């Protein structure tokens, strides 16, 4: 089930279930049923999201260092190149949500779902 995040400061943001649940877990919110991030909670939510993004980037960088020796070693022409399985980064996934939170916080508006 997709999640629809709403704020009076921005347009609605629709996000697929797995992505929305992950972001809500990062900010410490229950993904079951409707919820709210109040204007006063937005700075903490933004800090938690940024910390999670930085942690993921550090983890990717560390794993990239260990894969350097394997980068050119593909046994099959159908194998994906190194890093292709990484998919969408957390920074990319959180960008629209972070924008919504920043704009909502600036106007003192809550974000609901």
Backbone torsions as a table, in degrees:
resi	resn	phi	psi	omega
1	UNK	NA	128.4	177.9
2	UNK	-73.1	153.0	176.4
3	UNK	-103.1	140.5	175.8
4	UNK	-117.1	111.3	176.6
5	UNK	-89.5	135.9	-176.7
6	UNK	-128.1	146.3	174.2
7	UNK	-153.5	146.9	177.0
8	UNK	-76.1	-6.0	180.0
9	UNK	-94.9	-15.8	-175.0
10	UNK	-141.2	173.5	171.0
11	UNK	-72.9	162.6	177.6
12	UNK	-64.1	150.2	177.6
13	UNK	-121.7	119.6	179.7
14	UNK	-104.3	130.7	-176.4
15	UNK	-136.3	142.5	177.7
16	UNK	-65.9	156.5	-172.5
17	UNK	-52.5	-54.0	-175.0
18	UNK	-61.8	-43.2	179.8
19	UNK	-65.8	-45.9	-179.3
20	UNK	-62.5	-44.0	179.5
21	UNK	-61.4	-39.5	179.7
22	UNK	-64.2	-46.1	-179.6
23	UNK	-65.8	-40.6	179.0
24	UNK	-65.6	-36.3	176.9
25	UNK	-64.8	-38.9	179.6
26	UNK	-61.9	-40.8	-177.8
27	UNK	-87.3	2.4	175.0
28	UNK	79.8	30.2	179.9
29	UNK	-113.1	149.9	177.9
30	UNK	-80.0	127.4	-177.2
31	UNK	-84.9	-10.2	-179.1
32	UNK	-83.0	121.3	178.8
33	UNK	79.3	-176.9	-179.9
34	UNK	-70.1	156.4	179.8
35	UNK	-155.7	179.4	-177.3
36	UNK	-148.5	142.4	166.0
37	UNK	-114.1	110.2	-177.6
38	UNK	-72.3	162.3	179.2
39	UNK	-58.1	-33.9	179.6
40	UNK	-73.5	-24.3	179.8
41	UNK	-86.9	-13.2	-175.3
42	UNK	-60.0	-44.8	179.3
43	UNK	-58.9	-39.5	177.6
44	UNK	-66.9	-38.9	178.3
45	UNK	-64.9	-42.2	178.2
46	UNK	-63.3	-41.5	179.2
47	UNK	-64.1	-42.1	179.7
48	UNK	-64.2	-42.0	179.1
49	UNK	-64.8	-44.1	-179.5
50	UNK	-64.7	-39.7	179.0
51	UNK	-64.2	-41.1	179.0
52	UNK	-66.0	-39.3	178.2
53	UNK	-63.0	-46.7	-180.0
54	UNK	-63.7	-38.2	178.5
55	UNK	-64.9	-41.8	178.9
56	UNK	-65.8	-40.7	179.7
57	UNK	-65.2	-38.2	177.0
58	UNK	-64.9	-40.0	178.9
59	UNK	-65.8	-42.0	178.0
60	UNK	-64.1	-40.2	179.7
61	UNK	-65.3	-41.7	179.6
62	UNK	-65.6	-41.5	179.6
63	UNK	-71.8	-28.5	176.5
64	UNK	-67.0	-34.7	178.4
65	UNK	-66.5	-35.5	-178.8
66	UNK	-80.0	-18.2	-178.9
67	UNK	-92.9	-3.8	-177.0
68	UNK	-54.6	-39.2	-178.6
69	UNK	-70.1	-24.0	-177.0
70	UNK	-95.0	-4.3	-172.4
71	UNK	-57.2	-40.2	-177.0
72	UNK	-92.1	-2.8	-173.9
73	UNK	-96.0	89.8	175.6
74	UNK	-116.1	122.7	-176.6
75	UNK	-79.0	-28.9	-172.1
76	UNK	-129.0	142.9	179.7
77	UNK	-67.1	-16.2	178.2
78	UNK	-87.0	-8.0	178.1
79	UNK	-65.0	142.0	177.0
80	UNK	-75.5	147.8	176.8
81	UNK	-65.9	158.0	-179.2
82	UNK	-56.9	134.9	179.3
83	UNK	90.2	-14.1	-178.5
84	UNK	-69.5	-28.7	-179.5
85	UNK	-77.0	-8.7	-178.5
86	UNK	-65.1	-29.4	178.9
87	UNK	69.8	-151.5	-177.7
88	UNK	-80.5	130.5	-179.3
89	UNK	-74.2	160.6	177.9
90	UNK	-63.3	-35.4	178.2
91	UNK	-59.7	-43.9	179.2
92	UNK	-67.0	-40.6	-177.3
93	UNK	-68.7	-33.7	-177.0
94	UNK	-86.7	-16.4	-173.1
95	UNK	-51.3	-50.1	-179.5
96	UNK	-66.7	-35.4	179.9
97	UNK	-69.3	-41.4	177.5
98	UNK	-63.5	-41.7	177.3
99	UNK	-60.0	-44.7	179.2
100	UNK	-60.9	-44.9	-179.5
101	UNK	-64.6	-42.9	180.0
102	UNK	-62.5	-46.9	-179.5
103	UNK	-66.7	-38.5	178.6
104	UNK	-67.1	-42.9	178.7
105	UNK	-62.9	-39.3	179.9
106	UNK	-63.3	-31.5	179.9
107	UNK	-97.8	1.0	179.9
108	UNK	69.6	31.7	-178.8
109	UNK	-106.4	147.5	177.1
110	UNK	-81.8	159.3	172.3
111	UNK	-115.3	127.8	-178.6
112	UNK	-122.1	163.9	173.8
113	UNK	-148.5	NA	NA
